[in-house]
Amino acid sequence: MDNNVLELSGIRKELGGRLIIHDASLRLGQGEVLALCGGNGAGKSTLLRMVAGILQPTAGEIWIKGKTWKHDRKGYAHQIGYMPDEYLFGQGLSAEETLAFWASLRKVSSVRVSEVLKLVGLLEVRRSKVSSFSKGMRQRLLFAQALLAKPSLLIMDEPTNGLDPYWMGSFVELIRYVKSEGHAVIFSTHQLQIAESISDYVIFLKEGKIAEQGTTASLIERYGSYGLTAAFDKLFAYPDPYVSAIEIAQP
């Protein structure tokens, strides 16, 4: 296993008799960031849910810090922080109460709750009801809960959805901070400029298959001045990089 935080080997997933993920393999080390890119229905969320232990692969194996869900479920779960693409928050709870509940499950102190609220810019509104929050504020709260237990691996499904331009930039800085703290990060995104700015590695999924992968720098070099947008154009048959860049940027 070397020093890998995350390793996938030959992962396949069938749902309803249909093959959703085809033989995916990857490795991610400490302090490394991997972006999963691809169109809707490419299999990004399914792959992340398998890494998070929510779904189990039909074939293949997933290790986090040498642990598998099958053989050490508690040890595996202890290593991860998961930010889903959607979450139904408890009615009537404040941001602080919501995080305190999650903290109690992970045996995390109230001091840490305040730390992550400050980190995502929600400390001043910690006593406000989550039901009053915008989509972007709820995304930041989900990000905070994923960081609560200082996980070895941070798993995020479309974390920038609903963020305004200011917090989009702040998200980039947060990931750089998380990376500097030694956490590994795997996230899905349609925002190719975000992937370019913070990821060490990029995987493009197409119809559940890895269509392209490599270091971010090598992919940018291979596909020229349009970088990851040009890679997306070629893989998904967009005729014009400028047009596709506009379309991809839409939430």
Phi and psi in degrees as GROMACS dihedral restraints (atoms count N, CA, C in turn):
[ dihedral_restraints ]
;  ai    aj    ak    al  type     phi  dphi    fc
    3     4     5     6     1    53.7    20    10
    4     5     6     7     1  -138.5    20    10
    6     7     8     9     1  -105.8    20    10
    7     8     9    10     1    23.5    20    10
    9    10    11    12     1   -68.4    20    10
   10    11    12    13     1   136.9    20    10
   12    13    14    15     1   -80.2    20    10
   13    14    15    16     1   -42.9    20    10
   15    16    17    18     1  -128.5    20    10
   16    17    18    19     1   135.3    20    10
   18    19    20    21     1  -141.7    20    10
   19    20    21    22     1   130.0    20    10
   21    22    23    24     1  -115.8    20    10
   22    23    24    25     1   136.4    20    10
   24    25    26    27     1  -133.6    20    10
   25    26    27    28     1   114.5    20    10
   27    28    29    30     1    58.1    20    10
   28    29    30    31     1    40.9    20    10
   30    31    32    33     1   -75.3    20    10
   31    32    33    34     1   126.4    20    10
   33    34    35    36     1  -128.6    20    10
   34    35    36    37     1   145.3    20    10
   36    37    38    39     1  -138.7    20    10
   37    38    39    40     1   124.4    20    10
   39    40    41    42     1  -110.0    20    10
   40    41    42    43     1   134.9    20    10
   42    43    44    45     1  -133.2    20    10
   43    44    45    46     1   123.8    20    10
   45    46    47    48     1    59.2    20    10
   46    47    48    49     1    34.0    20    10
   48    49    50    51     1    79.4    20    10
   49    50    51    52     1     2.9    20    10
   51    52    53    54     1  -111.4    20    10
   52    53    54    55     1   136.8    20    10
   54    55    56    57     1   -80.2    20    10
   55    56    57    58     1   113.8    20    10
   57    58    59    60     1   -93.4    20    10
   58    59    60    61     1   -40.5    20    10
   60    61    62    63     1  -123.9    20    10
   61    62    63    64     1   129.8    20    10
   63    64    65    66     1  -108.8    20    10
   64    65    66    67     1   104.6    20    10
   66    67    68    69     1    45.8    20    10
   67    68    69    70     1    58.4    20    10
   69    70    71    72     1   -87.8    20    10
   70    71    72    73     1   132.2    20    10
   72    73    74    75     1  -135.5    20    10
   73    74    75    76     1   140.1    20    10
   75    76    77    78     1  -163.5    20    10
   76    77    78    79     1   164.0    20    10
   78    79    80    81     1  -136.3    20    10
   79    80    81    82     1   146.2    20    10
   81    82    83    84     1  -143.2    20    10
   82    83    84    85     1   128.7    20    10
   84    85    86    87     1  -100.2    20    10
   85    86    87    88     1   177.2    20    10
   87    88    89    90     1   -60.3    20    10
   88    89    90    91     1   133.7    20    10
   90    91    92    93     1    72.5    20    10
   91    92    93    94     1    14.6    20    10
   93    94    95    96     1  -106.9    20    10
   94    95    96    97     1   150.4    20    10
   96    97    98    99     1  -123.1    20    10
   97    98    99   100     1   129.5    20    10
   99   100   101   102     1  -121.9    20    10
  100   101   102   103     1   129.1    20    10
  102   103   104   105     1  -104.0    20    10
  103   104   105   106     1   130.4    20    10
  105   106   107   108     1   -98.1    20    10
  106   107   108   109     1   119.2    20    10
  108   109   110   111     1  -121.6    20    10
  109   110   111   112     1   159.7    20    10
  111   112   113   114     1   152.7    20    10
  112   113   114   115     1   169.1    20    10
  114   115   116   117     1   -74.5    20    10
  115   116   117   118     1   176.2    20    10
  117   118   119   120     1   -62.1    20    10
  118   119   120   121     1   138.2    20    10
  120   121   122   123     1    79.2    20    10
  121   122   123   124     1    10.9    20    10
  123   124   125   126     1   -75.9    20    10
  124   125   126   127     1   -18.5    20    10
  126   127   128   129     1   110.2    20    10
  127   128   129   130     1     7.8    20    10
  129   130   131   132     1   -61.6    20    10
  130   131   132   133     1   -51.0    20    10
  132   133   134   135     1   -64.7    20    10
  133   134   135   136     1   -39.7    20    10
  135   136   137   138     1   -61.1    20    10
  136   137   138   139     1   -44.0    20    10
  138   139   140   141     1   -63.6    20    10
  139   140   141   142     1   -43.8    20    10
  141   142   143   144     1   -65.3    20    10
  142   143   144   145     1   -37.5    20    10
  144   145   146   147     1   -66.4    20    10
  145   146   147   148     1   -31.6    20    10
  147   148   149   150     1   -70.0    20    10
  148   149   150   151     1   -41.4    20    10
  150   151   152   153     1   -61.6    20    10
  151   152   153   154     1   -37.7    20    10
  153   154   155   156     1   -77.1    20    10
  154   155   156   157     1    -8.0    20    10
  156   157   158   159     1    86.4    20    10
  157   158   159   160     1     4.0    20    10
  159   160   161   162     1   -75.0    20    10
  160   161   162   163     1   -38.9    20    10
  162   163   164   165     1  -114.0    20    10
  163   164   165   166     1   151.2    20    10
  165   166   167   168     1  -107.9    20    10
  166   167   168   169     1   138.1    20    10
  168   169   170   171     1   -67.1    20    10
  169   170   171   172     1   149.5    20    10
  171   172   173   174     1   -70.5    20    10
  172   173   174   175     1   -35.3    20    10
  174   175   176   177     1  -149.7    20    10
  175   176   177   178     1   159.3    20    10
  177   178   179   180     1    95.8    20    10
  178   179   180   181     1  -179.3    20    10
  180   181   182   183     1  -140.4    20    10
  181   182   183   184     1   146.1    20    10
  183   184   185   186     1  -123.8    20    10
  184   185   186   187     1   128.7    20    10
  186   187   188   189     1  -118.0    20    10
  187   188   189   190     1   137.4    20    10
  189   190   191   192     1  -123.9    20    10
  190   191   192   193     1   116.2    20    10
  192   193   194   195     1    52.0    20    10
  193   194   195   196     1    39.6    20    10
  195   196   197   198     1    80.3    20    10
  196   197   198   199     1     1.6    20    10
  198   199   200   201     1  -106.6    20    10
  199   200   201   202     1   145.6    20    10
  201   202   203   204     1  -115.8    20    10
  202   203   204   205     1   153.7    20    10
  204   205   206   207     1   -63.2    20    10
  205   206   207   208     1   -37.0    20    10
  207   208   209   210     1   -64.4    20    10
  208   209   210   211     1   -40.8    20    10
  210   211   212   213     1  -102.2    20    10
  211   212   213   214     1   -19.9    20    10
  213   214   215   216     1  -151.8    20    10
  214   215   216   217     1    72.0    20    10
  216   217   218   219     1   -59.8    20    10
  217   218   219   220     1   -43.6    20    10
  219   220   221   222     1   -66.0    20    10
  220   221   222   223     1   -45.6    20    10
  222   223   224   225     1   -64.5    20    10
  223   224   225   226     1   -37.2    20    10
  225   226   227   228     1   -64.1    20    10
  226   227   228   229     1   -51.4    20    10
  228   229   230   231     1   -62.4    20    10
  229   230   231   232     1   -32.1    20    10
  231   232   233   234     1   -64.2    20    10
  232   233   234   235     1   -22.8    20    10
  234   235   236   237     1   -86.3    20    10
  235   236   237   238     1   -10.5    20    10
  237   238   239   240     1  -116.8    20    10
  238   239   240   241     1   152.7    20    10
  240   241   242   243     1  -125.4    20    10
  241   242   243   244     1   126.0    20    10
  243   244   245   246     1  -118.9    20    10
  244   245   246   247     1   127.8    20    10
  246   247   248   249     1  -113.2    20    10
  247   248   249   250     1   104.5    20    10
  249   250   251   252     1   -73.4    20    10
  250   251   252   253     1   167.3    20    10
  252   253   254   255     1   -74.7    20    10
  253   254   255   256     1   -25.8    20    10
  255   256   257   258     1  -143.1    20    10
  256   257   258   259     1   150.5    20    10
  258   259   260   261     1  -153.8    20    10
  259   260   261   262     1   135.1    20    10
  261   262   263   264     1   -92.3    20    10
  262   263   264   265     1   103.5    20    10
  264   265   266   267     1   -72.3    20    10
  265   266   267   268     1   151.6    20    10
  267   268   269   270     1   -62.8    20    10
  268   269   270   271     1   137.1    20    10
  270   271   272   273     1   -70.0    20    10
  271   272   273   274     1   135.1    20    10
  273   274   275   276     1    84.0    20    10
  274   275   276   277     1    -1.8    20    10
  276   277   278   279     1   -90.3    20    10
  277   278   279   280     1   147.2    20    10
  279   280   281   282     1   -81.5    20    10
  280   281   282   283     1   171.0    20    10
  282   283   284   285     1   -61.0    20    10
  283   284   285   286     1   -42.8    20    10
  285   286   287   288     1   -65.7    20    10
  286   287   288   289     1   -41.6    20    10
  288   289   290   291     1   -66.5    20    10
  289   290   291   292     1   -37.5    20    10
  291   292   293   294     1   -63.0    20    10
  292   293   294   295     1   -47.8    20    10
  294   295   296   297     1   -67.7    20    10
  295   296   297   298     1   -34.7    20    10
  297   298   299   300     1   -62.9    20    10
  298   299   300   301     1   -37.0    20    10
  300   301   302   303     1   -63.6    20    10
  301   302   303   304     1   -49.0    20    10
  303   304   305   306     1   -62.6    20    10
  304   305   306   307     1   -38.4    20    10
  306   307   308   309     1   -62.5    20    10
  307   308   309   310     1   -37.5    20    10
  309   310   311   312     1   -65.4    20    10
  310   311   312   313     1   -33.1    20    10
  312   313   314   315     1   -70.3    20    10
  313   314   315   316     1   -32.1    20    10
  315   316   317   318     1  -100.6    20    10
  316   317   318   319     1     5.9    20    10
  318   319   320   321     1    56.0    20    10
  319   320   321   322     1    50.3    20    10
  321   322   323   324     1  -109.0    20    10
  322   323   324   325     1   143.2    20    10
  324   325   326   327     1   -75.2    20    10
  325   326   327   328     1   161.2    20    10
  327   328   329   330     1   -66.9    20    10
  328   329   330   331     1   -26.8    20    10
  330   331   332   333     1   -62.8    20    10
  331   332   333   334     1   -42.1    20    10
  333   334   335   336     1   -65.8    20    10
  334   335   336   337     1   -35.5    20    10
  336   337   338   339     1   -58.1    20    10
  337   338   339   340     1   -46.2    20    10
  339   340   341   342     1   -65.2    20    10
  340   341   342   343     1   -37.2    20    10
  342   343   344   345     1   -61.1    20    10
  343   344   345   346     1   -46.9    20    10
  345   346   347   348     1   -74.8    20    10
  346   347   348   349     1   -31.3    20    10
  348   349   350   351     1   -62.3    20    10
  349   350   351   352     1   -40.8    20    10
  351   352   353   354     1   -66.4    20    10
  352   353   354   355     1   -40.2    20    10
  354   355   356   357     1   -60.0    20    10
  355   356   357   358     1   -37.3    20    10
  357   358   359   360     1   -98.5    20    10
  358   359   360   361     1     8.6    20    10
  360   361   362   363     1    76.4    20    10
  361   362   363   364     1    27.0    20    10
  363   364   365   366     1  -115.6    20    10
  364   365   366   367     1     7.9    20    10
  366   367   368   369     1   -62.6    20    10
  367   368   369   370     1   -39.5    20    10
  369   370   371   372     1   -71.7    20    10
  370   371   372   373     1   -19.2    20    10
  372   373   374   375     1  -113.4    20    10
  373   374   375   376     1    24.2    20    10
  375   376   377   378     1   -62.4    20    10
  376   377   378   379     1   -26.7    20    10
  378   379   380   381     1   -94.6    20    10
  379   380   381   382     1     1.1    20    10
  381   382   383   384     1   -78.7    20    10
  382   383   384   385     1   148.6    20    10
  384   385   386   387     1   -68.2    20    10
  385   386   387   388     1   136.5    20    10
  387   388   389   390     1   -63.4    20    10
  388   389   390   391     1   -28.9    20    10
  390   391   392   393     1   -61.6    20    10
  391   392   393   394     1   -20.8    20    10
  393   394   395   396     1   -90.6    20    10
  394   395   396   397     1    -4.6    20    10
  396   397   398   399     1   -77.2    20    10
  397   398   399   400     1   149.6    20    10
  399   400   401   402     1   -73.9    20    10
  400   401   402   403     1   169.8    20    10
  402   403   404   405     1   -57.1    20    10
  403   404   405   406     1   -44.1    20    10
  405   406   407   408     1   -63.3    20    10
  406   407   408   409     1   -38.8    20    10
  408   409   410   411     1   -67.5    20    10
  409   410   411   412     1   -37.9    20    10
  411   412   413   414     1   -66.3    20    10
  412   413   414   415     1   -35.2    20    10
  414   415   416   417     1   -63.0    20    10
  415   416   417   418     1   -41.5    20    10
  417   418   419   420     1   -66.0    20    10
  418   419   420   421     1   -34.5    20    10
  420   421   422   423     1   -68.0    20    10
  421   422   423   424     1   -39.8    20    10
  423   424   425   426     1   -62.8    20    10
  424   425   426   427     1   -39.3    20    10
  426   427   428   429     1   -62.2    20    10
  427   428   429   430     1   -42.5    20    10
  429   430   431   432     1   -60.6    20    10
  430   431   432   433     1   -44.7    20    10
  432   433   434   435     1   -65.7    20    10
  433   434   435   436     1   -32.8    20    10
  435   436   437   438     1   -67.5    20    10
  436   437   438   439     1   -27.3    20    10
  438   439   440   441     1   -89.0    20    10
  439   440   441   442     1   -10.1    20    10
  441   442   443   444     1   -49.8    20    10
  442   443   444   445     1   -49.4    20    10
  444   445   446   447     1   -93.5    20    10
  445   446   447   448     1    16.0    20    10
  447   448   449   450     1    50.5    20    10
  448   449   450   451     1    61.6    20    10
  450   451   452   453     1   -70.8    20    10
  451   452   453   454     1   153.7    20    10
  453   454   455   456     1   -67.2    20    10
  454   455   456   457     1   -34.9    20    10
  456   457   458   459     1  -128.2    20    10
  457   458   459   460     1   125.1    20    10
  459   460   461   462     1  -102.4    20    10
  460   461   462   463     1   123.3    20    10
  462   463   464   465     1  -115.1    20    10
  463   464   465   466     1   123.0    20    10
  465   466   467   468     1  -134.5    20    10
  466   467   468   469     1   128.8    20    10
  468   469   470   471     1  -104.3    20    10
  469   470   471   472     1   109.3    20    10
  471   472   473   474     1    49.3    20    10
  472   473   474   475     1    57.4    20    10
  474   475   476   477     1   -68.8    20    10
  475   476   477   478     1   -18.7    20    10
  477   478   479   480     1   -92.5    20    10
  478   479   480   481     1    -1.1    20    10
  480   481   482   483     1   -59.8    20    10
  481   482   483   484     1   128.0    20    10
  483   484   485   486     1    86.0    20    10
  484   485   486   487     1    -2.9    20    10
  486   487   488   489     1   -80.9    20    10
  487   488   489   490     1   139.4    20    10
  489   490   491   492     1   -78.1    20    10
  490   491   492   493     1   168.2    20    10
  492   493   494   495     1   -55.1    20    10
  493   494   495   496     1   -37.4    20    10
  495   496   497   498     1   -63.2    20    10
  496   497   498   499     1   -48.2    20    10
  498   499   500   501     1   -76.8    20    10
  499   500   501   502     1   -17.9    20    10
  501   502   503   504     1   -63.8    20    10
  502   503   504   505     1   -44.9    20    10
  504   505   506   507     1   -65.8    20    10
  505   506   507   508     1   -38.8    20    10
  507   508   509   510     1   -66.1    20    10
  508   509   510   511     1   -34.5    20    10
  510   511   512   513     1   -60.5    20    10
  511   512   513   514     1   -43.4    20    10
  513   514   515   516     1   -58.0    20    10
  514   515   516   517     1   -44.8    20    10
  516   517   518   519     1   -67.0    20    10
  517   518   519   520     1   -35.9    20    10
  519   520   521   522     1   -63.7    20    10
  520   521   522   523     1   -42.6    20    10
  522   523   524   525     1   -66.0    20    10
  523   524   525   526     1   -38.8    20    10
  525   526   527   528     1   -63.4    20    10
  526   527   528   529     1   -37.2    20    10
  528   529   530   531     1   -65.8    20    10
  529   530   531   532     1   -46.5    20    10
  531   532   533   534     1   -59.1    20    10
  532   533   534   535     1   -42.5    20    10
  534   535   536   537     1   -61.6    20    10
  535   536   537   538     1   -43.1    20    10
  537   538   539   540     1   -65.8    20    10
  538   539   540   541     1   -24.3    20    10
  540   541   542   543     1   -81.6    20    10
  541   542   543   544     1    -2.3    20    10
  543   544   545   546     1    95.0    20    10
  544   545   546   547     1     3.0    20    10
  546   547   548   549     1   -77.2    20    10
  547   548   549   550     1   142.6    20    10
  549   550   551   552     1   -87.5    20    10
  550   551   552   553     1   147.4    20    10
  552   553   554   555     1  -134.1    20    10
  553   554   555   556     1   131.9    20    10
  555   556   557   558     1  -127.1    20    10
  556   557   558   559     1   128.1    20    10
  558   559   560   561     1  -145.1    20    10
  559   560   561   562     1   153.7    20    10
  561   562   563   564     1  -102.3    20    10
  562   563   564   565     1   149.9    20    10
  564   565   566   567     1  -162.1    20    10
  565   566   567   568     1   150.0    20    10
  567   568   569   570     1   -96.9    20    10
  568   569   570   571     1    -8.3    20    10
  570   571   572   573     1   -88.4    20    10
  571   572   573   574     1    92.6    20    10
  573   574   575   576     1   -67.4    20    10
  574   575   576   577     1   -28.4    20    10
  576   577   578   579     1   -68.1    20    10
  577   578   579   580     1   -32.7    20    10
  579   580   581   582     1   -67.1    20    10
  580   581   582   583     1   -45.2    20    10
  582   583   584   585     1   -58.1    20    10
  583   584   585   586     1   -42.8    20    10
  585   586   587   588     1   -63.1    20    10
  586   587   588   589     1   -37.2    20    10
  588   589   590   591     1   -80.5    20    10
  589   590   591   592     1   -23.8    20    10
  591   592   593   594     1  -127.5    20    10
  592   593   594   595     1   -11.3    20    10
  594   595   596   597     1   -92.6    20    10
  595   596   597   598     1   147.6    20    10
  597   598   599   600     1   -88.8    20    10
  598   599   600   601     1   -31.7    20    10
  600   601   602   603     1  -134.3    20    10
  601   602   603   604     1   151.9    20    10
  603   604   605   606     1  -133.0    20    10
  604   605   606   607     1   136.1    20    10
  606   607   608   609     1  -121.8    20    10
  607   608   609   610     1   128.6    20    10
  609   610   611   612     1   -98.9    20    10
  610   611   612   613     1   123.3    20    10
  612   613   614   615     1  -101.0    20    10
  613   614   615   616     1   137.0    20    10
  615   616   617   618     1  -138.5    20    10
  616   617   618   619     1   117.0    20    10
  618   619   620   621     1    52.5    20    10
  619   620   621   622     1    41.2    20    10
  621   622   623   624     1    80.7    20    10
  622   623   624   625     1     0.0    20    10
  624   625   626   627     1  -110.1    20    10
  625   626   627   628     1   148.1    20    10
  627   628   629   630     1   -75.1    20    10
  628   629   630   631     1   107.4    20    10
  630   631   632   633     1   -87.3    20    10
  631   632   633   634     1   -26.3    20    10
  633   634   635   636     1  -161.4    20    10
  634   635   636   637     1   145.8    20    10
  636   637   638   639     1  -158.3    20    10
  637   638   639   640     1   158.7    20    10
  639   640   641   642     1   162.3    20    10
  640   641   642   643     1  -179.1    20    10
  642   643   644   645     1   -68.1    20    10
  643   644   645   646     1   151.7    20    10
  645   646   647   648     1   -58.7    20    10
  646   647   648   649     1   -43.5    20    10
  648   649   650   651     1   -61.8    20    10
  649   650   651   652     1   -42.2    20    10
  651   652   653   654     1   -68.2    20    10
  652   653   654   655     1   -35.9    20    10
  654   655   656   657     1   -69.4    20    10
  655   656   657   658     1   -40.3    20    10
  657   658   659   660     1   -62.7    20    10
  658   659   660   661     1   -42.3    20    10
  660   661   662   663     1   -64.7    20    10
  661   662   663   664     1   -40.0    20    10
  663   664   665   666     1   -69.0    20    10
  664   665   666   667     1   -37.0    20    10
  666   667   668   669     1  -101.0    20    10
  667   668   669   670     1     1.1    20    10
  669   670   671   672     1    87.0    20    10
  670   671   672   673     1  -159.5    20    10
  672   673   674   675     1   -65.0    20    10
  673   674   675   676     1   -26.0    20    10
  675   676   677   678     1   -84.1    20    10
  676   677   678   679     1    -3.4    20    10
  678   679   680   681     1    56.8    20    10
  679   680   681   682     1  -130.7    20    10
  681   682   683   684     1   -65.9    20    10
  682   683   684   685     1   -27.4    20    10
  684   685   686   687     1   -63.2    20    10
  685   686   687   688     1   -41.4    20    10
  687   688   689   690     1   -65.5    20    10
  688   689   690   691     1   -37.4    20    10
  690   691   692   693     1   -62.5    20    10
  691   692   693   694     1   -44.6    20    10
  693   694   695   696     1   -60.6    20    10
  694   695   696   697     1   -44.0    20    10
  696   697   698   699     1   -57.3    20    10
  697   698   699   700     1   -45.3    20    10
  699   700   701   702     1   -68.8    20    10
  700   701   702   703     1   -43.3    20    10
  702   703   704   705     1   -72.3    20    10
  703   704   705   706     1   -33.6    20    10
  705   706   707   708     1  -112.4    20    10
  706   707   708   709     1    12.7    20    10
  708   709   710   711     1    62.4    20    10
  709   710   711   712     1    37.8    20    10
  711   712   713   714     1   -78.1    20    10
  712   713   714   715     1   132.7    20    10
  714   715   716   717     1   -77.1    20    10
  715   716   717   718     1   -25.7    20    10
  717   718   719   720     1  -134.4    20    10
  718   719   720   721     1   116.5    20    10
  720   721   722   723     1   -57.6    20    10
  721   722   723   724     1   -34.7    20    10
  723   724   725   726     1   -68.0    20    10
  724   725   726   727     1   -44.4    20    10
  726   727   728   729     1   -64.6    20    10
  727   728   729   730     1   -45.5    20    10
  729   730   731   732     1   -65.0    20    10
  730   731   732   733     1   -34.3    20    10
  732   733   734   735     1   -61.5    20    10
  733   734   735   736     1   -38.0    20    10
  735   736   737   738     1   -68.2    20    10
  736   737   738   739     1   -43.1    20    10
  738   739   740   741     1   -66.8    20    10
  739   740   741   742     1   -41.6    20    10
  741   742   743   744     1   -65.0    20    10
  742   743   744   745     1   -32.6    20    10
  744   745   746   747     1   -71.4    20    10
  745   746   747   748     1   -14.6    20    10
  747   748   749   750     1   -72.1    20    10
  748   749   750   751     1   137.4    20    10
